């Protein structure tokens, strides 16, 4: 993969740093959501926030650190779908668990 | 710009759709297979939790979310440094490239140290691989991931030594995959309860 794109070095640096700051920020948001609301009535919403944050974080790593943004749209859709199946499948098990535990 | 990149792009022409992806196509085959394996593991964890919610609730309550959070911050920062190492190498700045890579590796070691403390604490409190379904899955999933961190450190050491642009991109890609898997593992095992 060649890096002879229109992006100059400074823009590349900014993009990587922005991705890193977003990754740190989303980690803190999901920690706050779960530590703050995980045990409450809003536990399911906290779970949804944590999984949505994981989805977005995984895509940041794919797009910017792994440079998937340079690949054609089909690949990005493929990885997004794979993540959606894993994280969506887990969310389904959480919803089912909450539903089943209600007497 | 650099001849090695052009040659590798040519050599890769026969890889079909994979040749559109950055870095060595074999690494992407590995990334996809690892995601499928860990994905199956994660879904199995969700289903096992569904079957035995009390055991999972009790097990997760013992975990230290802050340690998991700390390790997440360590790995994303390490991934950023690995990306910076590739950027520096592409720009022909070998010294800075190796320093970024060394930083990424140091944080990788830090991740393992935190993991070691965590395991020691859990074991000291009698939570072993055989305690219950939760801890069996906890040790298998995090242990399998930690093994990838160890392999990733070896890969980074090798590409830091033989640091062609192609090698650096491929080695960093492995490291980002390890990061990616942790980003999914962390909320599932530590956060959502």
Interface residues (C-beta under 8 A of the other chain):
Chain A: X1 X2 X3 X4 X9 X12 X13 X16 X17 X19 X20 X23 X24 X27 X28 X30 X31 X34 X35 X38 X39 X43 X46 X47 X50 X51 X53 X54 X57 X58 X61 X62 X64 X65 X66 X67 X68 X70 X71 X72 X74 X75 X82 X83 X85 X86 X87 X89 X90 X92 X93 X94 X96 X97 X100 X101
Chain B: X1 X5 X6 X9 X17 X20 X21 X22 X23 X31 X32 X35 X36 X39 X42 X43 X45 X46 X47 X49 X50 X53 X65 X69 X72 X73 X76 X77 X79 X80 X82 X83 X84 X87 X90 X91 X169 X172 X173 X176 X177 X179 X180 X183 X184 X186 X187 X188 X191 X192 X193
